[in-house]
Amino acid sequence: MAHWWNRKDQPNHSGTGFVAGDPSGVTIETPEPITEFRSLPAVVPSPWDGWPAEWSLGWDMGSRFNELIDVAWMCLDLNASVLSTMPVYRTRNGEMIEPTTWMTNPDPTIYKSWHEFAKQLFWDYQLGEAFVLPMATGFDGFPSRFRVIPPWLVNVEMRDASRVYNIGSLDVTGEILHIPYKSTTDGARGVGPLEAAGARMITAGVLAKYIREVAATGGTPDYSLETELDIDRDKALDIQNQWIQGRLTNPSAPPVLWNGFKLVSHQAMSPKDMTMLEVAQFTESRIAYLLGVPAPLVGLPSSDSLTYSNITSLFDFHDRASLRPKATSVMSGLSYWALPRGQCVELNRDEYTRPSFDQRADAWVKLVQAGIVEVDEVRAAERLPTRNVTPPAEVVDSNDAAVALTGGNLS
């Protein structure tokens, strides 16, 4: 910090005692560190005495759902991946300003980039709630380093109509950021869309397990081994076990029957009916839509034939109906918590549904003609190198606009 004072022993021409430009007129003091990196307590749940080892602990150490079915994982990953790779920028009163340091990497000790942090943030948010804890604070009192805290690590309680947050014995109520997907004024925790899909998640999991078992046993419809011989129960079970072991060992080998045994099929089912394919696809489609992802985007069948037009519409619907609300909710909470009043941190979603270059070029020409943007702004937006060519002072028609857009080089 620099301190100024007047030096009476070195009078200047004005007689004030201060010599302009005198290096002795200031003293430089090394400031105290303005940030302090915190450490977190280690809270690791463990089973208690008498709890069978093969049973679940009753909580989830990685997410709100310990074993996500594949379609739920794909939808969560698609949304989080797209949102995390969108360019992030800071605005003040609607105008873009220089980004803060944490917009590049909120915590270099654990993250490689902003994208890794953002993917964790949006992933937890979709599962019901996301928590962000400051690890260091700047001189302005706002977080300068922060990281996503797993929801299972944070204990949340309602006290006197407000939420109280603890991580182990550490009270973080006044500093932690809590972004619930869906909240109520009397509920401590956030609720995610998969909470409503509990029955469908179970159904999808059971169907997946059933299909695995059908494939493991050779995918053969229901049948029985019958004989006219008089055999006891032990002999019948022995023959049954031999049959099962033979099918498991070599499912493609033809069966060899003896002593009057014959194979009787009781149900003629196609592989499609046997695996209940339509039920599985309907269940997975509903889970995808609950997570805001159109079914075709995660490989599920659609009743409509896919063309370029309706595929583009699917991406546009995904952006408007799903990604935009998620981005607005999360980034608004982060802005209120990490930036001064009047500043916001936002995501540029244009990259996800960006039109083709021909469409963008036509739009830029119209904007240049209308005087809304300058050529340099167009080139910067399209990430084109600047050219040392002065564009026409006045654009008369679209050809002049194209000359201005390309910097005078139409080749």
C-alpha positions as CSV (number, residue, x, y, z in Angstrom):
1,M,0.0,0.0,0.0
2,A,1.3,3.4,-0.9
3,H,1.2,6.3,1.7
4,W,2.0,9.9,0.7
5,W,3.2,12.7,3.0
6,N,4.8,16.2,2.6
7,R,8.6,16.5,3.2
8,K,9.4,19.8,4.8
9,D,13.2,19.2,4.5
10,Q,13.1,19.3,0.7
11,P,11.2,22.5,-0.3
12,N,10.2,22.7,-3.9
13,H,9.5,25.8,-6.1
14,S,6.0,26.2,-4.7
15,G,7.3,26.2,-1.1
16,T,4.9,23.4,0.0
17,G,7.7,21.0,1.0
18,F,6.6,18.3,-1.5
19,V,8.9,17.5,-4.4
20,A,6.9,16.2,-7.4
21,G,8.3,13.0,-8.7
22,D,10.5,12.4,-5.6
23,P,10.7,8.7,-5.0
24,S,11.1,9.4,-1.3
25,G,7.6,11.0,-1.4
26,V,6.0,7.6,-1.0
27,T,6.7,4.5,1.0
28,I,5.8,1.0,-0.2
29,E,4.6,-1.4,2.3
30,T,4.0,-5.1,1.5
31,P,0.3,-5.8,2.0
32,E,-1.0,-8.6,4.1
33,P,-2.3,-11.5,2.2
34,I,-5.9,-10.8,1.1
35,T,-6.9,-14.4,0.6
36,E,-6.6,-17.4,2.8
37,F,-7.1,-20.9,1.4
38,R,-9.3,-23.0,3.6
39,S,-9.3,-26.7,4.2
40,L,-12.4,-28.9,4.5
41,P,-13.0,-31.6,7.2
42,A,-13.0,-35.1,6.0
43,V,-16.4,-36.7,6.5
44,V,-16.5,-40.4,5.4
45,P,-19.5,-42.4,6.4
46,S,-18.9,-46.1,7.3
47,P,-21.1,-49.1,8.1
48,W,-22.0,-49.7,11.8
49,D,-21.7,-53.0,13.7
50,G,-24.0,-55.7,12.6
51,W,-24.8,-54.2,9.2
52,P,-24.4,-56.9,6.5
53,A,-21.5,-56.2,4.1
54,E,-23.6,-56.9,1.0
55,W,-26.3,-54.4,2.0
56,S,-26.4,-50.8,0.8
57,L,-25.2,-48.2,3.3
58,G,-28.4,-46.2,2.8
59,W,-26.7,-43.2,1.3
60,D,-24.9,-42.4,-1.9
61,M,-21.2,-41.5,-2.0
62,G,-21.2,-40.3,-5.6
63,S,-24.5,-38.8,-6.4
64,R,-28.2,-38.9,-5.4
65,F,-28.5,-42.2,-7.3
66,N,-25.9,-44.8,-6.8
67,E,-26.6,-46.7,-9.9
68,L,-28.1,-44.6,-12.7
69,I,-29.5,-46.5,-15.6
70,D,-27.7,-45.7,-18.8
71,V,-30.4,-43.4,-20.4
72,A,-30.4,-41.2,-17.2
73,W,-26.7,-41.1,-17.2
74,M,-26.6,-40.1,-20.9
75,C,-29.1,-37.3,-20.4
76,L,-27.4,-35.9,-17.4
77,D,-24.0,-36.1,-19.2
78,L,-25.4,-34.5,-22.4
79,N,-26.9,-31.5,-20.5
80,A,-23.9,-31.0,-18.3
81,S,-21.4,-31.3,-21.1
82,V,-23.2,-28.9,-23.4
83,L,-23.7,-26.3,-20.6
84,S,-20.1,-26.6,-19.3
85,T,-18.6,-25.9,-22.8
86,M,-20.6,-22.8,-23.5
87,P,-18.5,-19.6,-23.4
88,V,-18.8,-17.7,-20.1
89,Y,-18.7,-14.0,-19.8
90,R,-19.4,-11.2,-17.3
91,T,-21.8,-8.2,-17.8
92,R,-22.5,-5.0,-15.9
93,N,-25.7,-3.2,-16.5
94,G,-26.1,-5.2,-19.7
95,E,-22.6,-4.5,-21.1
96,M,-19.8,-7.0,-21.3
97,I,-16.8,-6.3,-19.1
98,E,-13.5,-8.1,-18.4
99,P,-13.9,-11.6,-17.0
100,T,-12.8,-12.4,-13.4
101,T,-10.0,-14.8,-12.7
102,W,-12.3,-17.5,-11.5
103,M,-14.1,-17.5,-14.8
104,T,-11.0,-19.3,-16.2
105,N,-10.6,-21.7,-13.3
106,P,-12.5,-21.4,-10.0
107,D,-10.0,-23.5,-8.1
108,P,-6.7,-24.5,-9.8
109,T,-5.8,-26.9,-6.9
110,I,-8.5,-29.3,-8.0
111,Y,-9.9,-28.3,-11.4
112,K,-8.1,-28.1,-14.8
113,S,-10.5,-25.5,-16.2
114,W,-13.8,-23.7,-15.8
115,H,-15.4,-26.5,-17.8
116,E,-14.6,-29.2,-15.2
117,F,-16.1,-27.1,-12.5
118,A,-19.2,-26.2,-14.5
119,K,-19.9,-29.8,-15.5
120,Q,-19.8,-30.9,-11.8
121,L,-22.1,-27.9,-11.0
122,F,-24.8,-28.7,-13.6
123,W,-24.6,-32.4,-12.9
124,D,-25.4,-32.0,-9.2
125,Y,-28.0,-29.4,-10.0
126,Q,-29.9,-31.8,-12.2
127,L,-29.9,-34.4,-9.5
128,G,-31.7,-32.0,-7.2
129,E,-29.3,-29.5,-5.7
130,A,-25.7,-28.1,-6.1
131,F,-23.5,-26.7,-3.4
132,V,-20.6,-24.3,-3.9
133,L,-18.2,-23.4,-1.1
134,P,-15.7,-20.6,-1.2
135,M,-12.1,-21.7,-0.6
136,A,-10.6,-18.2,-0.6
137,T,-12.0,-14.7,-0.4
138,G,-10.7,-11.6,-2.1
139,F,-10.2,-8.2,-0.7
140,D,-13.7,-7.2,-1.8
141,G,-15.3,-9.8,0.3
142,F,-16.4,-12.0,-2.6
143,P,-15.2,-15.5,-3.3
144,S,-12.0,-15.7,-5.3
145,R,-11.7,-19.5,-5.3
146,F,-14.5,-22.0,-4.8
147,R,-15.4,-25.6,-5.6
148,V,-18.5,-27.8,-5.9
149,I,-19.2,-29.8,-2.7
150,P,-20.9,-33.2,-3.0
151,P,-24.5,-33.0,-1.7
152,W,-24.1,-36.0,0.6
153,L,-21.3,-34.1,2.4
154,V,-23.6,-31.2,3.4
155,N,-26.2,-31.4,6.1
156,V,-29.1,-28.9,5.7
157,E,-31.8,-28.2,8.3
158,M,-34.6,-25.7,8.6
159,R,-34.3,-23.5,11.7
160,D,-36.6,-20.5,12.3
161,A,-37.8,-20.6,8.7
162,S,-34.3,-20.5,7.3
163,R,-31.7,-23.0,6.2
164,V,-28.7,-23.9,8.3
165,Y,-25.7,-25.6,6.6
166,N,-23.0,-27.8,8.2
167,I,-20.2,-29.8,6.7
168,G,-19.3,-32.1,9.6
169,S,-18.9,-29.8,12.6
170,L,-18.2,-26.8,10.4
171,D,-21.0,-24.2,10.1
172,V,-21.0,-22.8,6.6
173,T,-24.4,-21.2,6.7
174,G,-23.3,-17.7,5.8
175,E,-21.0,-18.6,3.0
176,I,-22.1,-21.7,1.1
177,L,-24.1,-21.3,-2.2
178,H,-27.1,-23.7,-2.4
179,I,-28.8,-24.0,-5.8
180,P,-31.8,-26.3,-5.6
181,Y,-33.4,-27.6,-8.8
182,K,-36.9,-27.3,-7.2
183,S,-37.4,-25.9,-3.7
184,T,-40.1,-25.0,-1.2
185,T,-40.1,-22.5,1.6
186,D,-40.5,-25.3,4.2
187,G,-38.1,-27.8,2.7
188,A,-34.4,-28.0,3.5
189,R,-33.2,-29.9,0.4
190,G,-33.7,-29.5,-3.3
191,V,-35.7,-32.0,-5.4
192,G,-34.6,-33.1,-8.8
193,P,-36.6,-34.5,-11.8
194,L,-35.5,-38.0,-11.1
195,E,-37.2,-38.0,-7.8
196,A,-40.5,-38.1,-9.7
197,A,-39.2,-40.9,-11.9
198,G,-38.6,-43.3,-9.0
199,A,-41.1,-46.0,-10.3
200,R,-39.8,-45.6,-13.9
201,M,-36.2,-45.8,-12.7
202,I,-37.0,-49.0,-10.9
203,T,-38.9,-50.4,-13.9
204,A,-36.1,-49.5,-16.3
205,G,-33.6,-51.2,-14.0
206,V,-35.6,-54.3,-13.6
207,L,-36.1,-54.6,-17.4
208,A,-32.4,-54.1,-18.0
209,K,-31.7,-56.9,-15.4
210,Y,-34.3,-59.1,-17.0
211,I,-32.8,-58.7,-20.5
212,R,-29.4,-59.5,-19.2
213,E,-30.7,-62.7,-17.6
214,V,-32.5,-63.6,-20.8
215,A,-29.3,-63.2,-22.8
216,A,-27.3,-65.1,-20.2
217,T,-29.6,-68.1,-20.4
218,G,-29.7,-68.2,-24.2
219,G,-32.8,-66.1,-24.8
220,T,-35.1,-69.1,-25.0
221,P,-38.8,-68.7,-24.4
222,D,-40.6,-70.5,-21.5
223,Y,-40.7,-74.3,-21.9
224,S,-40.6,-77.5,-19.9
225,L,-38.9,-80.9,-20.0
226,E,-41.5,-83.6,-20.0
227,T,-41.4,-87.4,-19.7
228,E,-43.8,-90.3,-19.2
229,L,-41.3,-92.0,-16.8
230,D,-42.2,-92.1,-13.1
231,I,-39.3,-90.1,-11.4
232,D,-39.0,-88.6,-8.0
233,R,-38.4,-85.0,-7.1
234,D,-34.6,-85.3,-6.6
235,K,-34.2,-86.9,-10.0
236,A,-36.3,-84.2,-11.7
237,L,-34.2,-81.4,-10.0
238,D,-31.0,-83.2,-11.1
239,I,-32.2,-83.3,-14.7
240,Q,-33.2,-79.7,-14.5
241,N,-29.8,-78.6,-13.2
242,Q,-28.0,-80.6,-15.9
243,W,-30.1,-78.8,-18.6
244,I,-29.4,-75.3,-17.1
245,Q,-25.7,-76.0,-16.8
246,G,-25.6,-77.2,-20.4
247,R,-27.4,-74.1,-21.7
248,L,-25.1,-71.8,-19.7
249,T,-22.0,-73.6,-20.9
250,N,-22.9,-73.6,-24.6
251,P,-26.2,-71.8,-25.4
252,S,-25.9,-72.3,-29.2
253,A,-25.5,-76.1,-29.0
254,P,-28.6,-78.2,-29.8
255,P,-30.0,-80.1,-26.9
256,V,-29.7,-83.8,-26.6
257,L,-32.7,-85.5,-24.9
258,W,-32.8,-89.1,-23.6
259,N,-35.1,-91.6,-21.7
260,G,-38.2,-90.3,-23.4
261,F,-37.7,-86.6,-22.4
262,K,-39.0,-84.0,-24.8
263,L,-38.9,-80.2,-24.9
264,V,-42.3,-78.6,-24.8
265,S,-42.7,-74.9,-25.4
266,H,-45.5,-73.1,-23.6
267,Q,-45.2,-69.7,-25.1
268,A,-44.1,-68.7,-28.5
269,M,-42.5,-65.3,-28.2
270,S,-40.3,-63.3,-30.5
271,P,-37.1,-61.8,-29.1
272,K,-38.7,-58.4,-29.3
273,D,-41.7,-59.5,-27.2
274,M,-39.6,-61.6,-24.9
275,T,-37.4,-58.6,-23.9
276,M,-40.5,-56.3,-23.7
277,L,-38.6,-53.9,-25.9
278,E,-41.5,-51.4,-26.4
279,V,-42.1,-51.1,-22.6
280,A,-38.4,-50.5,-22.1
281,Q,-38.2,-47.9,-24.8
282,F,-41.3,-46.1,-23.5
283,T,-39.9,-46.1,-19.9
284,E,-36.5,-44.8,-21.0
285,S,-38.1,-42.1,-23.2
286,R,-40.1,-40.8,-20.2
287,I,-37.0,-40.6,-18.1
288,A,-35.2,-38.7,-20.9
289,Y,-38.0,-36.2,-21.2
290,L,-38.0,-35.7,-17.4
291,L,-34.4,-34.7,-17.7
292,G,-35.3,-32.3,-20.5
293,V,-33.7,-34.2,-23.4
294,P,-35.7,-35.2,-26.5
295,A,-35.5,-39.0,-26.9
296,P,-33.8,-39.1,-30.3
297,L,-30.8,-37.1,-28.9
298,V,-29.9,-40.0,-26.7
299,G,-30.5,-42.7,-29.3
300,L,-34.1,-43.6,-28.4
301,P,-36.6,-44.2,-31.3
302,S,-39.1,-41.6,-32.4
303,S,-42.4,-42.0,-34.1
304,D,-41.4,-39.3,-36.7
305,S,-38.8,-39.8,-39.4
306,L,-35.8,-37.7,-38.7
307,T,-34.8,-35.1,-41.3
308,Y,-32.5,-32.2,-41.2
309,S,-35.4,-29.8,-40.4
310,N,-36.8,-31.7,-37.4
311,I,-33.4,-32.6,-36.1
312,T,-32.6,-28.9,-36.0
313,S,-35.9,-28.3,-34.3
314,L,-35.1,-30.9,-31.7
315,F,-31.8,-29.1,-30.8
316,D,-33.7,-25.8,-30.7
317,F,-36.4,-27.2,-28.4
318,H,-33.7,-28.8,-26.2
319,D,-32.0,-25.4,-25.9
320,R,-35.1,-23.3,-25.3
321,A,-37.1,-25.7,-23.0
322,S,-34.2,-27.3,-21.1
323,L,-30.8,-25.7,-21.4
324,R,-31.9,-22.1,-21.1
325,P,-33.9,-22.5,-17.8
326,K,-31.0,-24.5,-16.3
327,A,-28.4,-22.0,-17.3
328,T,-30.4,-19.1,-16.1
329,S,-31.2,-20.6,-12.7
330,V,-27.6,-21.7,-12.0
331,M,-25.8,-18.7,-13.3
332,S,-28.2,-16.2,-11.6
333,G,-27.5,-17.9,-8.3
334,L,-23.7,-17.8,-8.9
335,S,-23.9,-14.2,-10.0
336,Y,-25.8,-13.1,-6.8
337,W,-23.3,-15.0,-4.7
338,A,-19.9,-14.3,-6.3
339,L,-20.3,-10.8,-7.9
340,P,-21.1,-7.3,-6.8
341,R,-24.6,-5.9,-7.3
342,G,-25.3,-5.0,-11.0
343,Q,-22.9,-7.6,-12.4
344,C,-23.9,-11.0,-13.8
345,V,-22.1,-14.0,-15.2
346,E,-23.8,-15.6,-18.1
347,L,-23.4,-18.4,-20.6
348,N,-23.4,-17.9,-24.4
349,R,-25.8,-20.5,-25.6
350,D,-25.6,-19.4,-29.3
351,E,-22.8,-22.0,-29.9
352,Y,-25.3,-24.9,-29.3
353,T,-27.8,-23.9,-32.0
354,R,-25.5,-21.9,-34.1
355,P,-26.8,-21.5,-37.7
356,S,-24.7,-22.5,-40.7
357,F,-22.1,-20.1,-42.1
358,D,-24.3,-19.2,-45.0
359,Q,-27.1,-18.2,-42.7
360,R,-24.8,-16.3,-40.5
361,A,-23.2,-14.4,-43.4
362,D,-26.7,-13.3,-44.7
363,A,-27.6,-12.1,-41.2
364,W,-24.3,-10.2,-40.8
365,V,-24.8,-8.5,-44.2
366,K,-28.2,-7.2,-43.1
367,L,-26.8,-6.0,-39.7
368,V,-23.9,-4.2,-41.5
369,Q,-26.3,-2.6,-43.9
370,A,-28.5,-1.5,-41.1
371,G,-25.6,0.1,-39.3
372,I,-26.1,-2.0,-36.2
373,V,-22.6,-3.6,-36.2
374,E,-19.3,-2.7,-37.6
375,V,-17.2,-4.9,-39.8
376,D,-14.5,-5.3,-37.1
377,E,-17.2,-6.6,-34.7
378,V,-18.4,-9.1,-37.3
379,R,-14.9,-10.4,-37.8
380,A,-14.3,-10.7,-34.1
381,A,-17.6,-12.5,-33.6
382,E,-16.7,-15.0,-36.4
383,R,-13.1,-15.3,-35.1
384,L,-11.7,-14.1,-38.4
385,P,-8.2,-12.5,-38.4
386,T,-8.2,-8.7,-38.8
387,R,-7.2,-7.3,-42.1
388,N,-5.3,-4.1,-42.8
389,V,-7.9,-3.1,-45.4
390,T,-10.2,-0.2,-44.8
391,P,-13.8,-1.3,-45.5
392,P,-16.1,1.0,-47.6
393,A,-17.3,4.0,-45.7
394,E,-20.9,3.4,-47.0
395,V,-22.5,0.1,-47.8
396,V,-24.7,0.4,-50.8
397,D,-25.9,-3.1,-51.6
398,S,-25.3,-6.7,-50.4
399,N,-22.1,-7.0,-52.6
400,D,-20.6,-4.0,-50.8
401,A,-21.6,-5.6,-47.6
402,A,-19.8,-8.8,-48.6
403,V,-16.7,-6.8,-49.5
404,A,-16.8,-5.2,-46.1
405,L,-17.3,-8.5,-44.4
406,T,-14.3,-10.1,-46.1
407,G,-12.2,-7.0,-45.7
408,G,-12.0,-6.4,-49.5
409,N,-11.1,-10.0,-50.5
410,L,-14.0,-11.9,-52.1
411,S,-11.8,-14.8,-53.3
